Amino acid sequence: MKLKLALLAGLMASAVSAQEDPVIMTIGGEPILKSEFEYIYNKNSSSSLDKKSLDEYVDLFVKFKMKVMEAKERQLDEMPTYQKEYQTYKDQLLLPYLVDKESEENLAREAYERMKTMVDVSHILIKTKDQDTVAAYKKINDIYAQLKKGGDFAELAKKYSECPSAAQGGRLNYIKPFSTVYPFESMAYNTPVGSYSRPFRSEFGYHILLVNSVVNVENSLRLSQIFKRNTPEAKASIDSILQAIRGGAKFEDMVFKTDDRDGAMRGGDLGWLVPGRFPAELEDAARKLTKVGEVSDVVKTQFGYHILKLKDLTPMESYEQMLPELKKRLMKDSRAITVVEKSRSKLEREYAYSKIEGGLDPFYEIAQDTTIPYYEWTNRIQQLEAPLYTISGEYYPQSSFASSFKSKKDIYDSVKDAAKKNTTESHKTIARYKEYYQLSPREFVDLAYDKYINEVLTGLYKEALLKENTDLKYLLKEYSDGLLLFDISNKVVWSRANSNVENLTKFFEENKTKYKFDAPRYRGTVIRCADKKTQAEVNKLVKTLYPESLETKITEKLNVNGATKVKVETGLYQKGANKAVDQEIFGEKGAYSDSDYPFVVCVGELTDMPNSYKEVKGPLIADYQNKLEEEWVERLRAKYNVKVNQDVLKTVKSNN
């Protein structure tokens, strides 16, 4: 009874679905749903440049679908180039739906707020690469203990830090969001000015950082200056300049009194203020200027005396304006891990994912025991049938991980082999797969499995998303069909039309009169002569030579002993294409002028007909492609039977 009810429910659901989304046509026996046709029809007919009637569009749609079917019959959808391009587009299309929106929003807002300031930092780095992590951790904590006892940060950085900045007491100068790895950035922005942080870890190793200062960069400032070097007379001189400006003199008129002569040529322009570029006193004074045109008091630095003028001020864009770019940047940044982890957690909950304790033990064993032959372990993992994980209550065996594990272990082993060598290729391998470089066998298995489960969960989500979101499903299908249409059209029409000289020549001869020139053209040889005597010799020679050998023979006879008496070219010229032809053939007196070769001889004829397809190659190939296209469509119509359900077609709704 339960089975009958279940079958009945299924049949009813199918009936309802068929009513909601009926078959609008069949092409070669393949049903096309109304929703797909309606989606593409409304998308393409929305352009005011291409308004098609419904019947016209049915014809276009049928041709499109037949070509795609032909491409699939030729298995073009199995080609690696197609698979790669399609998968890349699919991943990009669905990525926004996989992102945890709340986490993304929080990180974008955090980055925006941080972009209002820049932090001047110093740090001490103890690397974890190529050394024991435990030893590095102990070392950084020993340094931290010395700091807490009153140790000097700069001196400890010089003594212990493994960063090139150690020579400057660990000073890195200013950092801003996205300029360094996220853990370092976060610690810098969360540590008070004048304080040092607790030890923390990044992908480079263990750090302790010191925040030297924070500057507000919410507004971009462009400055001009008047400068006096530090001499006994400088202070009095610059005070008098400032007094004159305060009294109404123009800043630009007083710039000529600056000691910065190069700057004076630019009107005193210093460019946009970049934190750390100028002395701190100058920067502090600049930040106090809030209105364009405002002039500072005299500022003293180690170089001398300065008067600043705020030349331009650009406020920071709003959060809403910057949000699209922020989202792009954070997904390319190390902070993207936070978004990914949150998204992954949501998927694990949604699909009730659970990992079975001990399920990875055979893979740990294989990764650690390098004596097991390749063929043996690859066969063994295919036979593992103990449960590895569950999704929605369904158990999945260890063998489900086998293929993914094998492909990743091949990479891991190649990185391990590369680490034993010191060649250019080995360094490239390590750089390409650096995430595997420092992993122990057990860590590698955990990473490989994590990647595999992520693919499984995101795959399930993508499938569900494409079932629920009709527009998304058809957008992806449209892209796929577009790729296949391009590939099959290229094979059947475009490449054939461009490469078959014999067929192009035949098509040209059959349709020659169609390509008559709209205005007469000169076909022949243009001979430019260095003097009158040479011109006379040319006029004699052309009477005895065949036109096809004219260019070669005249050049051989007259350009001898290193002298170039003539310049010769042969071609087909329309009016305006060649000045010599314009003058001699088309009668434009004074059109040609060349002091080195002032005399011209033209041998040829005016014609309104092309000699070969090469002379009208562009339009001829386009016409030949149309011919091939028409022949192809005729073959497709004979091959694929088309039936259109007119009753369903009448119900198609237009968005226009």
ABEGO torsion letter per residue (X at the ends): XAAAAAAAAAAAAAAAAAAABBBABBBGGBBBBAAAAAAAAAAAAABAABBBBAAAAAAAAAAAAAAAAAAAAAGAAABAAAAAAAAAAAAAAAAAAABBAAAAAAAAAAAAAAAABBBBBBBBBBBABGBBAAAAAAAAAAAAAAAAAGBBAAAAAAAABABAAAAAGGBAEBBBBGABBAAAAAAAAABBBGBBBBBBBBAAEBBBBBBABBBBAABBBBBBBBBBBBBAAAAAAAAAAAAAAAAGBBAAAAAAABABAAAAAAGGBAEBBBBGABBAAAAAAAAABABBGBBBBBBBBAAEBBBBBBABBBBBBBAAAAAAAAAAAAAABAAAAAAAAAAAAAAAAAAGBBBBBGAAAAAAAAAABAABBAAAAAAAAAABABBABBBGGBBBBAAAAAAAAAAAAAAAAAAAAAAABBBAAAAAAAAAAAAAAABBAAAAAAAAAAAAAAAAAAAAAAAAAAAABAAAAAAAAAAAAAAAAAAAAAAAAAAAAAABAAAAAAAAAAAAAAABBABBBBBEBBBBBABAAAAAAAAAAAAABBAAAAAAAAAAAABBGGBBABBBBBBBBBBGABAAAAAAAAGBBGABBBAABABBBBBEBBBABBABAAAAAAAAAAAAAAAAAAAAAAAAAAABBBBBBAAAAAABBBAX
